[in-house]
Amino acid sequence: MLNTLSNTSPEIQTMQTDLYDENGILLIAKGMPVTKDLYEKLLARKIARPAKLPVMDKPAVPVENEAAPSDHQIHHYLINTDLFAAAARITQQAIDTVKTNFYLQTHVKDVFLNQPWVYDHSVNVAQLATQIALTLTMPEDDVLLVSQGALLHDIGRSVTENATTSFVLTNDDLIGSSVKHHPTIGSSLLKKAGLPESVSLVALQHHERYSGRGYPRGLTHDATHLHAQIVMLADVFEALTTRRLKNKTFEIAEGLAVMKRGRGTDYNPVVFDALLKMLQGH
């Protein structure tokens, strides 16, 4: 069993291992500062397996208490703006592209029927990633490719076993797990479907990290496609802030605060700043 934080432990400690959610999404990276409050929230969500949540006794650099937009403000900016409408239009184009690709139909139906949460997750990530790409003022053709990649980033799950656990995982848990193979499988499927290279690269690289701590290849930012870096960020944000099954979730502002600690290490700082700009509505 796990050793919980004692009363004599520092308020802020450092994660001793990377922590992933049940779908292989990196939530808390090794070396990130973990407050006692965040630790307790992970346990409260019932997604943290105590024995898999080690912390170091050495205090980390204090986490800055910066003013964050409220959930009400963020919700307003997410759904009541021209940006949202433009992203919705482009995301619909991406969906239409999938509908007309006969090769993809079987795999798309399979993953959405066997793992229903993947449908909502994929559409949410596509909408978020598209808004980030628009905020970065990318050409619309590129924005559409980002949207397509985001919509299909988890297509590899169509031929991997369904994750049944509702706990946070560590790197050791992922070794030998089918979850860790879905990026490679998805990329192969998208190549066979004749989709653009950037779309297949999103599937392959959406679990890579800016610093090289991701999987399946441990690529750093200079070897990872920008579209994949955008989708990866949207993927983590959606995973932290969207309720699934009986799992509790972070409030949007809380999830953003957690992710902010990974700016420049796990996340491309330019892409992260675009997300922040989008959520703050300016």
C-alpha positions, -999 to +999 in steps of 0.1 A: +000+000+000+010+035-004+025+060+019+002+090+019+016+125+025+024+129+062+017+161+082+055+167+083+059+164+045+064+196+025+033+211+010+049+208-025+067+177-036+080+162-068+065+133-088+089+104-089+074+088-120+052+097-150+015+091-144-009+082-172-046+079-172-063+046-182-061+056-219-024+062-219-026+100-217+003+115-197-014+135-169+015+143-145+051+140-156+080+129-136+097+159-119+065+180-119+056+197-086+027+181-069+008+200-042-010+182-014-042+195-028-036+181-063-025+148-047-058+146-028-078+155-059-063+126-078-073+103-051-108+118-049-113+113-086-107+076-079-083+075-109-052+072-088-039+039-075-022+048-042+007+023-046+014+038-080+016+074-068+051+078-052+064+112-043+098+124-033+106+140+001+127+167-016+106+199-019+101+211-055+102+247-067+070+264-054+041+265-078+032+301-088-002+312-078-012+331-109-046+345-116-065+321-138-097+326-158-128+312-141-146+282-154-175+305-164-152+327-184-136+298-201-169+282-210-180+315-225-149+317-247-151+281-257-187+281-271-197+317-277-172+330-301-166+333-338-136+311-332-158+283-320-181+286-350-152+285-374-137+255-356-170+237-357-173+242-394-138+228-401-144+199-377-175+190-396-155+190-428-131+166-411-160+143-401-173+144-437-139+133-450-140+103-427-175+094-438-164+093-475-134+070-468-147+035-473-115+019-459-119+038-426-155+030-420-151-004-405-124+007-381-142+039-371-175+020-364-156-007-345-138+017-321-168+039-315-192+009-309-168-010-287-155+020-268-183+047-270-163+072-250-138+074-278-164+091-301-171+120-277-134+123-268-123+124-305-149+150-314-140+171-284-103+169-291-109+178-328-128+209-318-102+220-293-073+213-316-090+231-344-095+262-322-058+261-312-047+259-348-069+288-357-055+308-328-021+301-342-034+316-374-024+286-394-036+284-431-071+268-433-058+238-453-035+230-424-062+236-398-083+210-416-055+186-415-051+192-377-088+186-373-087+154-393-057+141-373-074+150-340-106+132-350-087+101-359-059+102-334-072+072-315-083+051-345-057+025-335-079+015-306-101-003-331-077-033-329-064-030-293-082-043-263-105-020-244-089-005-213-111-015-184-091+000-155-101+034-141-068+042-125-038+063-133-010+042-147+028+044-146+053+037-173+057+001-159+020-004-162+021+006-199+049-018-208+034-047-228+000-030-227-020-028-259-027+008-250+009+017-258+006+002-293-025+021-305-005+051-319+016+028-342-014+008-352-035+039-359-008+055-380-006+023-402-043+023-407-044+059-418-015+054-442-034+025-458-065+047-460-046+071-482-048+101-458-022+128-458+011+121-440+004+147-413-028+129-403-010+096-398+018+114-379-008+128-355-020+093-347+016+081-343+029+110-323+000+123-301+015+107-270+050+120-276+061+149-254+081+181-260+110+169-239+110+134-253+093+116-224+064+103-244+058+072-264+060+051-286+093+065-298+103+090-271+106+118-297+115+154-287+098+185-301+122+189-331+113+154-343+075+157-337+051+172-362+035+205-351+000+191-358+008+162-333+019+187-307-014+206-310-035+174-308-014+161-279-022+193-259-059+192-267-059+155-258-045+161-223-067+191-217-098+171-227-088+141-206-083+162-175-115+182-178-141+158-192-161+135-169-162+099-180-180+070-164-179+075-126-146+094-126-146+128-112-128+155-132-109+187-126-126+220-131-114+236-163-093+262-145-078+235-123-069+213-153-053+243-170-033+250-139-020+214-138-010+216-174+007+250-170+035+233-150+044+213-181+048+243-204+081+241-222+088+206-209+058+184-219+041+210-241+054+233-269+052+267-251+039+284-283+011+259-286+003+261-249+002+299-250-023+296-279-045+273-258-043+298-229-050+327-252-080+308-267-094+300-232-090+336-220-107+350-250-080+374-262 
